[in-house]
């Protein structure tokens, strides 16, 4: 348990670049370096994490912990990955309240994003070779990319790909799906720990998608419905989540601190991450059942193909963001990071650190 916790804490402390980079870091650490599971098993867990709401990379960490160490491993891995982001975001929130602005670290982040992009590209190449084994899965991945580019909902794309693959294998009718949203948290005139917890638990239980979706949820809840914060403060909360490593959901820690200090930060963090632990705990025991049934395995393979399409689309967004860096930094950092990964199998933590130092040196 100590090994699991410390390993995920180390990854959580260097996991810049968003979910795509987090997934690539996990693959490098647990498939390539430690050999704890095969690439196919890793992709199956990633697909399972994509199908439940919440922070997907955090849920993948929780799944990996459960696979390695059971229920205690589930808690150890999830807590290890989350805590560095929460602690750093809390420090940023304290400085923001005290000094009125976020720290200026753009040069370092520019180098970090380029290094993260190299890690994601390497992982995508390996994932594609492992998961897309048939023409049908290649076709589903391609169609998923097109659907996402046209604005289709991510969950709909994942479910459609899984159902199509299942139908092709089982030659059965497509299943009918329905989803239910939890009841909204009660409206309160003044900040209270219970309302803060319920608001974030609601968001954590229903949110699919990117940081832009998280911004929309936070704005609707804390600006429009409760009136506790301004749009500028929510924008700064998202920026703080991007500024620190680990899951973007650590923005909840920032919001909680603005609303109710240290107690608010703790309550908000618990509220937004608790659904992720709950959903993984409920879904993890079902995965062996899927493995035993060929038709369900085929459906899972379809979800894996679509999840790779989502990862590729996210990597494209990361690439657009990364290449806003100065041209010289891009020309140096990305090729060097790829060579270090492919030729020398360098540890990803050192690659992230080198990217940050190059960004600062060339600023």
C-alpha positions as a Markdown table, in Angstrom:
| # | Residue | x | y | z |
|---|---|---|---|---|
| 1 | Unk | 0.0 | 0.0 | 0.0 |
| 2 | Unk | 2.9 | 2.4 | 0.8 |
| 3 | Unk | 4.4 | 1.6 | -2.6 |
| 4 | Unk | 1.1 | 2.3 | -4.4 |
| 5 | Unk | 0.5 | 5.5 | -2.5 |
| 6 | Unk | 4.0 | 6.9 | -3.0 |
| 7 | Unk | 4.1 | 5.9 | -6.7 |
| 8 | Unk | 0.9 | 7.6 | -7.5 |
| 9 | Unk | 1.8 | 10.6 | -5.4 |
| 10 | Unk | 5.0 | 11.0 | -7.4 |
| 11 | Unk | 3.0 | 10.8 | -10.6 |
| 12 | Unk | 0.5 | 13.3 | -9.3 |
| 13 | Unk | 3.3 | 15.7 | -8.5 |
| 14 | Unk | 4.5 | 15.8 | -12.2 |
| 15 | Unk | 1.3 | 15.0 | -14.2 |
| 16 | Unk | 0.9 | 18.3 | -16.1 |
| 17 | Unk | -0.9 | 18.4 | -19.5 |
| 18 | Unk | -4.4 | 17.2 | -18.7 |
| 19 | Unk | -6.0 | 13.7 | -18.8 |
| 20 | Unk | -4.3 | 12.6 | -22.0 |
| 21 | Unk | -0.9 | 13.2 | -20.5 |
| 22 | Unk | -1.9 | 11.5 | -17.2 |
| 23 | Unk | -3.0 | 8.4 | -19.1 |
| 24 | Unk | 0.3 | 8.3 | -21.0 |
| 25 | Unk | 2.3 | 8.7 | -17.7 |
| 26 | Unk | 0.4 | 5.8 | -16.2 |
| 27 | Unk | 1.0 | 3.6 | -19.2 |
| 28 | Unk | 4.7 | 4.4 | -19.1 |
| 29 | Unk | 5.0 | 3.7 | -15.4 |
| 30 | Unk | 2.7 | 0.6 | -14.9 |
| 31 | Unk | 2.8 | -1.2 | -18.3 |
| 32 | Unk | 6.3 | -0.4 | -19.7 |
| 33 | Unk | 8.4 | 0.1 | -16.6 |
| 34 | Unk | 6.8 | -2.0 | -13.9 |
| 35 | Unk | 4.9 | -4.5 | -15.9 |
| 36 | Unk | 2.0 | -4.6 | -13.5 |
| 37 | Unk | -0.5 | -5.3 | -16.3 |
| 38 | Unk | -0.5 | -5.7 | -20.1 |
| 39 | Unk | -1.3 | -2.8 | -22.5 |
| 40 | Unk | -4.6 | -4.5 | -23.4 |
| 41 | Unk | -5.6 | -4.7 | -19.7 |
| 42 | Unk | -4.6 | -1.1 | -19.3 |
| 43 | Unk | -6.7 | 0.0 | -22.2 |
| 44 | Unk | -9.7 | -1.9 | -20.8 |
| 45 | Unk | -9.4 | -0.1 | -17.5 |
| 46 | Unk | -9.1 | 3.2 | -19.3 |
| 47 | Unk | -12.3 | 2.4 | -21.3 |
| 48 | Unk | -14.1 | 1.5 | -18.1 |
| 49 | Unk | -13.0 | 4.9 | -16.6 |
| 50 | Unk | -14.3 | 6.8 | -19.6 |
| 51 | Unk | -17.8 | 5.4 | -19.2 |
| 52 | Unk | -18.4 | 6.8 | -15.8 |
| 53 | Unk | -18.7 | 10.5 | -14.9 |
| 54 | Unk | -16.0 | 12.4 | -13.1 |
| 55 | Unk | -12.2 | 13.0 | -13.6 |
| 56 | Unk | -11.3 | 10.1 | -16.0 |
| 57 | Unk | -7.6 | 10.0 | -15.3 |
| 58 | Unk | -8.2 | 10.0 | -11.5 |
| 59 | Unk | -10.7 | 7.2 | -12.0 |
| 60 | Unk | -8.1 | 5.3 | -14.1 |
| 61 | Unk | -5.7 | 5.7 | -11.2 |
| 62 | Unk | -8.3 | 4.3 | -8.8 |
| 63 | Unk | -9.0 | 1.4 | -11.1 |
| 64 | Unk | -5.2 | 0.7 | -11.3 |
| 65 | Unk | -4.9 | 0.8 | -7.6 |
| 66 | Unk | -7.9 | -1.7 | -7.2 |
| 67 | Unk | -6.3 | -4.0 | -9.8 |
| 68 | Unk | -3.0 | -4.0 | -7.9 |
| 69 | Unk | -4.1 | -3.9 | -4.3 |
| 70 | Unk | -7.9 | -4.5 | -4.0 |
| 71 | Unk | -10.0 | -2.1 | -2.0 |
| 72 | Unk | -7.1 | -0.8 | 0.0 |
| 73 | Unk | -5.2 | -0.2 | -3.2 |
| 74 | Unk | -8.2 | 1.7 | -4.6 |
| 75 | Unk | -8.0 | 4.2 | -1.8 |
| 76 | Unk | -4.2 | 4.3 | -1.7 |
| 77 | Unk | -3.8 | 5.0 | -5.5 |
| 78 | Unk | -6.6 | 7.5 | -5.6 |
| 79 | Unk | -5.5 | 9.5 | -2.6 |
| 80 | Unk | -1.9 | 9.4 | -3.7 |
| 81 | Unk | -2.7 | 10.9 | -7.1 |
| 82 | Unk | -5.1 | 13.5 | -5.8 |
| 83 | Unk | -3.3 | 14.9 | -2.8 |
| 84 | Unk | -0.3 | 16.6 | -4.5 |
| 85 | Unk | -2.7 | 18.5 | -6.8 |
| 86 | Unk | -5.0 | 19.4 | -3.9 |
| 87 | Unk | -2.1 | 20.6 | -1.7 |
| 88 | Unk | -0.5 | 22.7 | -4.4 |
| 89 | Unk | -3.9 | 24.2 | -5.4 |
| 90 | Unk | -4.6 | 25.0 | -1.8 |
| 91 | Unk | -1.3 | 26.9 | -1.6 |
| 92 | Unk | -2.1 | 28.8 | -4.8 |
| 93 | Unk | -5.6 | 29.6 | -3.4 |
| 94 | Unk | -4.0 | 31.0 | -0.2 |
| 95 | Unk | -1.6 | 33.2 | -2.2 |
| 96 | Unk | -4.4 | 34.3 | -4.5 |
| 97 | Unk | -6.5 | 35.5 | -1.5 |
| 98 | Unk | -3.5 | 37.1 | 0.2 |
| 99 | Unk | -1.9 | 38.8 | -2.9 |
| 100 | Unk | -4.8 | 39.0 | -5.3 |
| 101 | Unk | -3.3 | 37.3 | -8.3 |
| 102 | Unk | -2.0 | 34.0 | -9.7 |
| 103 | Unk | 1.7 | 33.3 | -9.9 |
| 104 | Unk | 3.4 | 34.0 | -13.3 |
| 105 | Unk | 4.8 | 30.6 | -14.5 |
| 106 | Unk | 3.8 | 30.7 | -18.2 |
| 107 | Unk | 7.4 | 30.0 | -19.5 |
| 108 | Unk | 7.7 | 26.8 | -17.4 |
| 109 | Unk | 4.2 | 25.6 | -18.4 |
| 110 | Unk | 5.0 | 26.1 | -22.0 |
| 111 | Unk | 7.9 | 23.7 | -21.8 |
| 112 | Unk | 5.9 | 21.3 | -19.7 |
| 113 | Unk | 3.1 | 21.1 | -22.2 |
| 114 | Unk | 5.5 | 20.3 | -25.1 |
| 115 | Unk | 7.1 | 17.5 | -23.0 |
| 116 | Unk | 3.6 | 16.2 | -22.1 |
| 117 | Unk | 2.7 | 16.2 | -25.8 |
| 118 | Unk | 5.7 | 14.0 | -26.6 |
| 119 | Unk | 4.6 | 11.5 | -23.9 |
| 120 | Unk | 1.1 | 11.4 | -25.2 |
| 121 | Unk | 2.2 | 10.9 | -28.8 |
| 122 | Unk | 4.4 | 7.9 | -27.8 |
| 123 | Unk | 1.5 | 6.4 | -25.8 |
| 124 | Unk | -1.0 | 6.8 | -28.7 |
| 125 | Unk | 1.3 | 5.0 | -31.0 |
| 126 | Unk | 1.6 | 2.0 | -28.6 |
| 127 | Unk | -2.1 | 2.1 | -27.8 |
| 128 | Unk | -3.1 | 2.0 | -31.4 |
| 129 | Unk | -1.0 | -1.0 | -32.2 |
| 130 | Unk | -2.3 | -2.9 | -29.1 |
| 131 | Unk | -6.0 | -2.1 | -29.3 |
| 132 | Unk | -7.0 | -1.6 | -33.0 |
| 133 | Unk | -6.6 | -5.2 | -34.1 |
| 134 | Unk | -9.4 | -5.5 | -36.7 |
| 135 | Unk | -10.7 | -3.3 | -39.6 |
| 136 | Unk | -13.9 | -2.8 | -37.6 |
| 137 | Unk | -12.1 | -1.3 | -34.7 |
| 138 | Unk | -10.1 | 0.9 | -36.9 |
| 139 | Unk | -13.3 | 2.1 | -38.6 |
| 140 | Unk | -15.0 | 2.7 | -35.2 |
| 141 | Unk | -12.0 | 4.8 | -34.0 |
| 142 | Unk | -12.0 | 6.8 | -37.3 |
| 143 | Unk | -15.8 | 7.4 | -37.0 |
| 144 | Unk | -15.4 | 8.4 | -33.4 |
| 145 | Unk | -12.9 | 11.0 | -34.2 |
| 146 | Unk | -15.2 | 12.4 | -36.9 |
| 147 | Unk | -18.2 | 12.4 | -34.5 |
| 148 | Unk | -16.2 | 14.2 | -31.7 |
| 149 | Unk | -14.9 | 16.8 | -34.2 |
| 150 | Unk | -18.5 | 17.5 | -35.2 |
| 151 | Unk | -19.5 | 18.1 | -31.6 |
| 152 | Unk | -21.0 | 14.8 | -30.5 |
| 153 | Unk | -21.2 | 14.1 | -26.8 |
| 154 | Unk | -18.3 | 12.0 | -25.6 |
| 155 | Unk | -20.4 | 9.5 | -23.7 |
| 156 | Unk | -22.7 | 9.0 | -26.7 |
| 157 | Unk | -19.7 | 8.3 | -28.9 |
| 158 | Unk | -18.3 | 5.7 | -26.4 |
| 159 | Unk | -21.6 | 4.0 | -25.9 |
| 160 | Unk | -22.4 | 3.9 | -29.7 |
| 161 | Unk | -19.0 | 2.4 | -30.5 |
| 162 | Unk | -19.4 | -0.2 | -27.8 |
| 163 | Unk | -22.9 | -1.1 | -28.9 |
| 164 | Unk | -21.9 | -1.3 | -32.6 |
| 165 | Unk | -19.0 | -3.6 | -31.8 |
| 166 | Unk | -21.2 | -5.7 | -29.5 |
| 167 | Unk | -23.9 | -5.9 | -32.2 |
| 168 | Unk | -21.4 | -7.0 | -34.8 |
| 169 | Unk | -20.2 | -9.8 | -32.6 |
| 170 | Unk | -23.5 | -10.9 | -31.0 |
| 171 | Unk | -25.7 | -10.1 | -34.0 |
| 172 | Unk | -28.3 | -8.8 | -31.6 |
| 173 | Unk | -30.4 | -5.7 | -31.4 |
| 174 | Unk | -28.9 | -2.6 | -29.9 |
| 175 | Unk | -29.8 | -2.0 | -26.2 |
| 176 | Unk | -31.7 | 1.0 | -25.1 |
| 177 | Unk | -29.9 | 3.2 | -22.6 |
| 178 | Unk | -31.1 | 5.8 | -20.1 |
| 179 | Unk | -29.4 | 8.0 | -17.6 |
| 180 | Unk | -30.6 | 9.7 | -14.5 |
| 181 | Unk | -29.2 | 12.9 | -12.9 |
| 182 | Unk | -29.1 | 13.3 | -9.1 |
| 183 | Unk | -31.3 | 15.8 | -7.4 |
| 184 | Unk | -29.7 | 19.3 | -7.2 |
| 185 | Unk | -28.1 | 20.5 | -4.0 |
| 186 | Unk | -30.4 | 22.7 | -1.9 |
| 187 | Unk | -30.2 | 26.5 | -2.4 |
| 188 | Unk | -28.6 | 28.3 | 0.5 |
| 189 | Unk | -28.5 | 32.1 | 1.0 |
| 190 | Unk | -25.1 | 31.9 | 2.8 |
| 191 | Unk | -22.2 | 29.5 | 2.4 |
| 192 | Unk | -22.5 | 26.4 | 4.5 |
| 193 | Unk | -20.3 | 23.2 | 4.5 |
| 194 | Unk | -23.3 | 21.0 | 3.7 |
| 195 | Unk | -24.4 | 23.0 | 0.7 |
| 196 | Unk | -20.8 | 23.2 | -0.5 |
| 197 | Unk | -20.3 | 19.5 | -0.2 |
| 198 | Unk | -23.6 | 18.6 | -2.0 |
| 199 | Unk | -22.9 | 21.1 | -4.8 |
| 200 | Unk | -19.5 | 19.6 | -5.6 |
| 201 | Unk | -20.8 | 16.0 | -5.1 |
| 202 | Unk | -23.5 | 16.7 | -7.7 |
| 203 | Unk | -20.9 | 18.1 | -10.1 |
| 204 | Unk | -18.6 | 15.1 | -9.6 |
| 205 | Unk | -21.5 | 12.7 | -10.1 |
| 206 | Unk | -22.7 | 14.0 | -13.5 |
| 207 | Unk | -19.7 | 15.7 | -15.2 |
| 208 | Unk | -18.4 | 14.3 | -18.4 |
| 209 | Unk | -15.9 | 16.2 | -20.6 |
| 210 | Unk | -13.2 | 18.7 | -20.5 |
| 211 | Unk | -12.2 | 21.6 | -18.3 |
| 212 | Unk | -14.5 | 23.9 | -20.3 |
| 213 | Unk | -17.4 | 21.7 | -19.1 |
| 214 | Unk | -16.2 | 22.0 | -15.5 |
| 215 | Unk | -16.0 | 25.8 | -15.9 |
| 216 | Unk | -19.7 | 25.7 | -17.1 |
| 217 | Unk | -20.8 | 23.6 | -14.1 |
| 218 | Unk | -18.9 | 25.8 | -11.6 |
| 219 | Unk | -20.2 | 29.0 | -13.1 |
| 220 | Unk | -23.8 | 27.8 | -13.2 |
| 221 | Unk | -23.6 | 26.6 | -9.6 |
| 222 | Unk | -21.6 | 29.2 | -7.7 |
| 223 | Unk | -22.2 | 32.3 | -9.8 |
| 224 | Unk | -25.7 | 32.0 | -11.3 |
| 225 | Unk | -27.4 | 29.7 | -8.7 |
| 226 | Unk | -25.8 | 30.4 | -5.4 |
| 227 | Unk | -24.2 | 33.8 | -6.1 |
| 228 | Unk | -21.2 | 33.1 | -3.9 |
| 229 | Unk | -18.5 | 33.9 | -6.5 |
| 230 | Unk | -17.9 | 36.0 | -9.6 |
| 231 | Unk | -17.1 | 34.8 | -13.2 |
| 232 | Unk | -13.5 | 36.1 | -12.8 |
| 233 | Unk | -13.0 | 34.0 | -9.6 |
| 234 | Unk | -14.3 | 30.9 | -11.4 |
| 235 | Unk | -12.0 | 31.6 | -14.3 |
| 236 | Unk | -9.1 | 31.9 | -11.9 |
| 237 | Unk | -10.1 | 28.7 | -10.2 |
| 238 | Unk | -9.8 | 26.8 | -13.5 |
| 239 | Unk | -6.5 | 28.5 | -14.2 |
| 240 | Unk | -5.2 | 27.4 | -10.8 |
| 241 | Unk | -6.2 | 23.8 | -11.6 |
| 242 | Unk | -4.3 | 24.0 | -14.9 |
| 243 | Unk | -1.3 | 25.7 | -13.2 |
| 244 | Unk | -0.9 | 22.7 | -10.8 |
| 245 | Unk | -0.2 | 19.1 | -11.7 |
| 246 | Unk | -2.8 | 16.3 | -11.3 |
| 247 | Unk | -6.5 | 16.4 | -12.0 |
| 248 | Unk | -8.2 | 19.6 | -13.0 |
| 249 | Unk | -10.8 | 18.8 | -10.5 |
| 250 | Unk | -8.4 | 20.3 | -7.9 |
| 251 | Unk | -10.1 | 23.6 | -9.0 |
| 252 | Unk | -12.7 | 22.6 | -6.5 |
| 253 | Unk | -10.2 | 23.1 | -3.7 |
| 254 | Unk | -9.6 | 26.6 | -4.9 |
| 255 | Unk | -13.3 | 27.4 | -5.0 |
| 256 | Unk | -13.9 | 25.9 | -1.6 |
| 257 | Unk | -11.1 | 28.0 | -0.1 |
| 258 | Unk | -12.5 | 31.2 | -1.7 |
| 259 | Unk | -16.0 | 30.4 | -0.3 |
| 260 | Unk | -15.1 | 29.1 | 3.2 |
| 261 | Unk | -11.4 | 29.0 | 3.9 |
| 262 | Unk | -9.5 | 25.9 | 4.8 |
| 263 | Unk | -12.7 | 24.1 | 5.9 |
| 264 | Unk | -14.4 | 24.9 | 2.6 |
| 265 | Unk | -11.4 | 23.6 | 0.7 |
| 266 | Unk | -11.5 | 20.3 | 2.5 |
| 267 | Unk | -15.3 | 19.9 | 2.1 |
| 268 | Unk | -15.2 | 20.9 | -1.6 |
| 269 | Unk | -12.4 | 18.5 | -2.4 |
| 270 | Unk | -14.1 | 15.6 | -0.6 |
| 271 | Unk | -17.4 | 16.4 | -2.4 |
| 272 | Unk | -16.1 | 16.4 | -6.0 |
| 273 | Unk | -13.8 | 13.3 | -5.7 |
| 274 | Unk | -16.0 | 11.1 | -3.6 |
| 275 | Unk | -18.3 | 10.1 | -6.6 |
| 276 | Unk | -15.2 | 9.0 | -8.5 |
| 277 | Unk | -14.2 | 6.5 | -5.7 |
| 278 | Unk | -17.8 | 5.3 | -5.5 |
| 279 | Unk | -18.3 | 4.8 | -9.2 |
| 280 | Unk | -15.0 | 2.8 | -9.5 |
| 281 | Unk | -15.8 | 0.7 | -6.4 |
| 282 | Unk | -19.2 | -0.2 | -8.0 |
| 283 | Unk | -18.0 | -0.8 | -11.5 |
| 284 | Unk | -14.6 | -2.6 | -10.9 |
| 285 | Unk | -16.2 | -5.9 | -9.8 |
| 286 | Unk | -18.1 | -6.1 | -13.1 |
| 287 | Unk | -15.0 | -6.1 | -15.3 |
| 288 | Unk | -14.1 | -9.8 | -14.8 |
| 289 | Unk | -17.7 | -10.6 | -15.9 |
| 290 | Unk | -17.1 | -8.7 | -19.1 |
| 291 | Unk | -13.9 | -10.7 | -19.8 |
| 292 | Unk | -15.8 | -14.0 | -19.6 |
| 293 | Unk | -18.4 | -13.2 | -22.3 |
| 294 | Unk | -17.2 | -12.8 | -25.9 |
| 295 | Unk | -20.0 | -10.5 | -27.0 |
| 296 | Unk | -19.4 | -8.2 | -24.0 |
| 297 | Unk | -15.7 | -8.3 | -24.7 |
| 298 | Unk | -16.4 | -7.2 | -28.3 |
| 299 | Unk | -18.4 | -4.3 | -27.0 |
| 300 | Unk | -15.6 | -3.4 | -24.6 |
| 301 | Unk | -13.2 | -3.4 | -27.6 |
| 302 | Unk | -15.5 | -0.9 | -29.4 |
| 303 | Unk | -15.4 | 1.4 | -26.3 |
| 304 | Unk | -11.6 | 1.0 | -26.2 |
| 305 | Unk | -11.4 | 2.1 | -29.9 |
| 306 | Unk | -13.6 | 5.1 | -29.2 |
| 307 | Unk | -11.6 | 6.0 | -26.1 |
| 308 | Unk | -8.5 | 6.1 | -28.2 |
| 309 | Unk | -10.2 | 8.5 | -30.5 |
| 310 | Unk | -11.1 | 10.7 | -27.5 |
| 311 | Unk | -7.5 | 10.5 | -26.4 |
| 312 | Unk | -6.3 | 11.5 | -29.9 |
| 313 | Unk | -8.7 | 14.4 | -30.0 |
| 314 | Unk | -7.5 | 15.5 | -26.6 |
| 315 | Unk | -3.9 | 15.2 | -27.7 |
| 316 | Unk | -4.8 | 17.5 | -30.7 |
| 317 | Unk | -6.0 | 20.1 | -28.3 |
| 318 | Unk | -2.9 | 19.7 | -26.2 |
| 319 | Unk | -0.8 | 20.1 | -29.4 |
| 320 | Unk | -2.6 | 23.3 | -30.4 |
| 321 | Unk | -2.1 | 24.7 | -26.9 |
| 322 | Unk | 1.6 | 23.5 | -26.7 |
| 323 | Unk | 2.6 | 25.0 | -30.1 |
| 324 | Unk | 1.5 | 28.5 | -28.9 |
| 325 | Unk | 4.9 | 28.4 | -27.2 |
| 326 | Unk | 7.9 | 30.3 | -28.8 |
| 327 | Unk | 9.1 | 28.5 | -32.0 |
| 328 | Unk | 12.6 | 27.9 | -30.7 |
| 329 | Unk | 11.2 | 26.2 | -27.5 |
| 330 | Unk | 8.9 | 24.0 | -29.7 |
| 331 | Unk | 11.7 | 23.0 | -32.1 |
| 332 | Unk | 14.0 | 22.0 | -29.2 |
| 333 | Unk | 11.7 | 20.5 | -26.6 |
| 334 | Unk | 9.4 | 18.2 | -28.6 |
| 335 | Unk | 12.1 | 16.4 | -30.6 |
| 336 | Unk | 14.4 | 16.0 | -27.6 |
| 337 | Unk | 11.5 | 14.6 | -25.5 |
| 338 | Unk | 10.6 | 12.1 | -28.2 |
| 339 | Unk | 14.2 | 10.9 | -28.5 |
| 340 | Unk | 14.6 | 10.6 | -24.7 |
| 341 | Unk | 11.4 | 8.5 | -24.6 |
| 342 | Unk | 11.9 | 6.2 | -27.6 |
| 343 | Unk | 15.7 | 5.9 | -27.7 |
| 344 | Unk | 16.7 | 6.2 | -24.0 |
| 345 | Unk | 13.5 | 5.2 | -22.3 |
| 346 | Unk | 13.9 | 8.2 | -19.9 |
| 347 | Unk | 11.7 | 8.5 | -16.9 |
| 348 | Unk | 8.8 | 10.8 | -17.6 |
| 349 | Unk | 9.2 | 12.8 | -14.5 |
| 350 | Unk | 12.7 | 13.9 | -15.7 |
| 351 | Unk | 11.2 | 14.8 | -19.1 |
| 352 | Unk | 8.6 | 17.0 | -17.5 |
| 353 | Unk | 11.2 | 18.7 | -15.3 |
| 354 | Unk | 13.5 | 19.2 | -18.3 |
| 355 | Unk | 10.6 | 20.8 | -20.3 |
| 356 | Unk | 10.0 | 23.2 | -17.5 |
| 357 | Unk | 13.7 | 24.2 | -17.2 |
| 358 | Unk | 13.9 | 24.7 | -21.0 |
| 359 | Unk | 10.9 | 26.9 | -20.9 |
| 360 | Unk | 12.4 | 29.0 | -18.2 |
| 361 | Unk | 15.8 | 29.1 | -19.9 |
| 362 | Unk | 14.5 | 30.3 | -23.2 |
| 363 | Unk | 12.0 | 32.7 | -21.9 |
